[in-house]
Amino acid sequence: MDELLERLSAGEGTWTGSGKGTGGGEYTAHLFVTKVAAGRGVSLTYQATDALGKVLHDELLIVGPHAMGRVALWTLGNEVDAVLEHRLRRTDGSTMWVFAFGLKDDLEGFRQEVTLSFNRDGTFAIQHGWGLPGQEFRDGSRATFRHGAGGGLLA
């Protein structure tokens, strides 16, 4: 099994944390990690809410093996009108995986990067970056989560 899938599977359960949006606004972040397809994949249900409880971001991420042999990420959320397949672009093999839809420098179409990272303090982070057609690519929101049971993906 891929190292990313093993680490995510080990962190199954509820995670909470906080994040900052593109404009710098802070939010509360919730993450539900679940093994799926007899453990062949992991779903991450990610929701961000403001101080009044309004949902700012609602996204389902599926991490699993791609037919071409490497781990991949699929997303469906309230900000993009389609399921997007993100291919693994780079990883250090143990703490950080960057998945991409489209080419970062291609100004012709929408592109997105989702970075999943494991921190030494046991927290887990999700960061989004994107570029709209005709616009430069930019860093987006970042949320950091701690496991609800007090453990972490590194525990």
N, C-alpha and C positions, 0 to 999 in steps of 0.2 A: 504494500500500500504506500502511496505517496506520503512524504513527511507532512505536508500541509494537511492532508485528510486525517492522518493519525492525530495530529495536534488539535485540530478542530473537534474530532470525535471525542477526544479526551476531555474537552471542555463543554460537553453537552449540558444544556440547562439554560438558566436565565442569567443574563448579564445586565448590569446597569452602569451608566456613566454620564459623561457630558461631552459636549462638542461645541465647535464654532463653525458657523456657516460662512459662505463666501463673503458676505458683508461684515463679518466679525461678530454677528449676533450669537449669543450663547443659547444653548438648548440642553434639555435632558434627553439622554439617549437610552434606548432599551434594545436588547438583542436577545433573541431566542435561538439557540443552537440545537439542532436535531439531526441525528443520523437518519438517512433515508435510503431506500432501495437496498435493504439488507446490509447496511453499512458501507455500500459502495460510493455513497455521496453524503454530503452534509448540506442542510438548508440553514440559512441565516436569515431570520426575519428581523429587520432593522427598522426602528421607528424613532423619530425625533419629534419632541414636543416643546413648545415654548412655555413660559412661566404660567400661562393661563390654561395649559393643557391642549392647546390647538396643535393638531398634527401638521408638522412642517415637511416631514419626509417619511415615506412609507415604502419600503423596498424588500423584496424577496431576492436573496442571492442563493444560487445553487452552485456548489463546488463539487466537481466529480471528474472522472476520467473522460477525456475527449477521444473520439474514435481514432484520431491520429496518434494517440499514445501518451500525450502529456496531460496533466491536470488542466482544467479550464473552469471558467466562471460564467454563469448565465445570470442576468438580472432582469427583474420586472419591477417597476416602481411607479409612483404617482407623478414623476416628472418627465418620463419618456414614454411615448405611446407604443412601445414594442418590447418584446423580449430581445435582449442583446446578448450575443455570444462574445465573451472576452477571452482572448487567447493569452497564455502566459508569455510575457515579454522578457521579464528578467526576475531573478531570485538569487538570494545568497544561499539558498538551500536549507535554511534553518530558522530564520527570523522574519524574512520579508519576501512577499510575492507581489509582483505588479502584473495585473491583467489589463489588456487593452482591447478596445473596440475601435477599429480604424487606425489610421496612422496619425500620430501626434502632429506632424507638420503639414498634413493635407488640409488646406483651407477650403477645399471643395465640399466637404461633407462634415457631418457631426462625428466627433470622436470623443472617447472617454477612457480614462484609466481608473481602475480601482486597485488600491494598495491595501493588502492585509498584512499586518505586522504584529509580532509578539514581542513584548517589552520585558526587560529583565526583572521588573517589579511584579510580574505576573499579570499585567494588564494586556489587553488586546485592542488594536486600533484598526479602524477602517477610514481610509481617505479617498475622496473622489477628486478627480480633475477632469476638465472637459474643454472642448472647443466647439463653438457653434459654426455653421458654415460662414465663411468669410471673416471669421474672427480668430485671433490668436488663442492658443491653448492656455488655460490658466488653472491654478490650483483651486480646488473647491473646498468643501466641508471636510472636517476631520473630527471623528468621535473616538474617545477612549473609554473602554469598558472594563469593569471588574466583575468577576464571577459572583453571583448572588450568594453562593455557599461559602464565600470567603477564600476559596482557592483561586487558581488561575490556570491558564493554559500551560504555564511553565511549572506549576506546582507538582 
